[in-house]
Amino acid sequence: MNRGVYPPLAGAIALERRLEILSHNIGNIQTTGFKKDTPIFATVLGQTSGPSVAGLDLFPVIAGLPADRSQGVLAHTGEGLDVALQGDGFLVVQTPDGLRYYRGGKLQRNSDGHLATIRC
C-alpha cells in the first residue's frame, strides 16, 4: 500500500477533531463559567519499515488541549446567592464523585440549607 496516504489522513483526522472542539466551544458559548478549549498541534515521526522519505513519515496530531483560563465577562444577576470569581481560582464543590472545581457562581440553598450549585 502507498504509505504516502497516511500523513494526509492523519492531518484530516486531526482537523476533524479540531472542528469537534470548535463546535463544542460554540455550543457552550452561553454556558456560565465555560472556558474554551484550544487544540495544540504537533507532528510525530511514524515508524517506517523501509528507508525514511522526507515528509511521508511525519504525522500531524493534536498534542494538547489546554483550557483557556482567561477572565470572562462579569455580569450582575441581581440574585442574592450568585457570586463571581475575578482572576484565577475555582470554587471547590463536594459531589458524590468527589471534589469538583466550578466557576459558574450560580448558587442556591439545598433542602438541608447548605449552599449548592445548580447541578447538585
C-alpha positions as CSV (number, residue, x, y, z in Angstrom):
1,M,0.0,0.0,0.0
2,N,1.2,3.5,-0.7
3,R,2.3,4.9,2.6
4,G,2.1,8.4,1.3
5,V,-1.6,8.4,2.1
6,Y,-1.2,8.2,5.9
7,P,0.2,11.7,6.7
8,P,-2.7,13.5,4.9
9,L,-5.2,11.1,6.5
10,A,-3.7,11.8,10.0
11,G,-4.0,15.5,9.2
12,A,-7.6,15.1,8.2
13,I,-8.3,13.3,11.5
14,A,-6.6,16.0,13.5
15,L,-8.6,18.7,11.7
16,E,-11.8,16.8,12.2
17,R,-11.0,16.7,16.0
18,R,-10.3,20.5,15.8
19,L,-13.7,21.0,14.2
20,E,-15.3,19.0,17.1
21,I,-13.6,21.2,19.6
22,L,-14.7,24.3,17.9
23,S,-18.3,23.1,17.7
24,H,-18.1,22.3,21.5
25,N,-16.8,25.8,22.2
26,I,-19.6,27.4,20.1
27,G,-22.2,25.2,21.6
28,N,-21.2,26.3,25.1
29,I,-20.7,30.0,24.5
30,Q,-23.7,30.9,26.6
31,T,-22.8,28.5,29.4
32,T,-21.9,30.4,32.6
33,G,-18.3,29.8,33.6
34,F,-17.4,27.8,30.4
35,K,-13.8,28.0,29.3
36,K,-13.0,27.3,25.7
37,D,-10.5,24.6,24.7
38,T,-7.7,25.4,22.2
39,P,-6.0,22.5,20.4
40,I,-2.3,22.4,20.1
41,F,-1.0,20.7,17.0
42,A,2.3,18.8,16.8
43,T,4.0,16.4,14.4
44,V,5.2,12.9,15.2
45,L,7.6,10.7,13.3
46,G,5.9,7.4,12.4
47,Q,7.7,4.1,12.4
48,T,8.9,3.0,9.0
49,S,9.8,-0.4,7.7
50,G,11.8,1.0,4.8
51,P,14.1,4.0,4.3
52,S,12.7,7.3,5.6
53,V,11.2,9.5,2.9
54,A,11.1,13.2,3.8
55,G,7.5,14.2,4.7
56,L,6.0,10.8,4.3
57,D,6.7,9.7,7.9
58,L,5.5,12.8,9.7
59,F,2.0,12.7,11.1
60,P,0.1,15.7,12.4
61,V,-1.6,15.1,15.8
62,I,-3.3,17.1,18.5
63,A,-0.7,17.2,21.2
64,G,-2.7,19.0,23.9
65,L,-6.0,20.6,24.7
66,P,-5.4,23.2,27.4
67,A,-8.5,25.1,28.7
68,D,-8.5,28.9,28.4
69,R,-8.1,30.3,31.8
70,S,-8.5,33.9,30.9
71,Q,-11.0,36.1,32.8
72,G,-14.5,36.0,31.4
73,V,-17.1,38.8,31.4
74,L,-18.7,39.5,34.8
75,A,-22.4,40.2,34.8
76,H,-24.6,41.4,37.6
77,T,-27.6,39.0,38.0
78,G,-29.4,40.6,40.9
79,E,-29.6,37.2,42.7
80,G,-28.5,37.2,46.3
81,L,-26.5,33.9,46.2
82,D,-24.8,34.4,42.9
83,V,-21.0,35.0,43.2
84,A,-18.3,35.9,40.7
85,L,-14.7,35.0,40.7
86,Q,-12.3,37.6,39.4
87,G,-8.9,36.3,38.3
88,D,-7.5,32.8,38.9
89,G,-9.3,30.3,41.1
90,F,-12.3,28.0,41.3
91,L,-15.0,27.1,43.8
92,V,-14.5,23.6,45.2
93,V,-17.7,21.6,45.2
94,Q,-18.3,18.4,47.1
95,T,-20.1,15.8,44.8
96,P,-20.9,12.1,45.2
97,D,-17.9,11.5,42.9
98,G,-15.5,13.6,45.0
99,L,-14.3,17.2,44.8
100,R,-15.0,19.2,41.6
101,Y,-13.9,22.6,40.5
102,Y,-16.6,25.1,39.5
103,R,-16.5,28.7,38.2
104,G,-20.2,29.1,37.4
105,G,-21.0,31.1,40.5
106,K,-24.8,30.4,40.5
107,L,-25.5,29.1,44.0
108,Q,-28.7,28.1,45.8
109,R,-29.7,26.5,49.1
110,N,-30.4,22.8,49.0
111,S,-33.0,21.1,51.2
112,D,-30.6,20.9,54.1
113,G,-29.9,24.6,53.9
114,H,-26.4,24.2,52.5
115,L,-25.1,26.2,49.6
116,A,-25.1,24.1,46.4
117,T,-24.6,24.6,42.7
118,I,-27.5,24.3,40.4
119,R,-26.1,20.9,39.4
120,C,-26.2,19.4,42.9
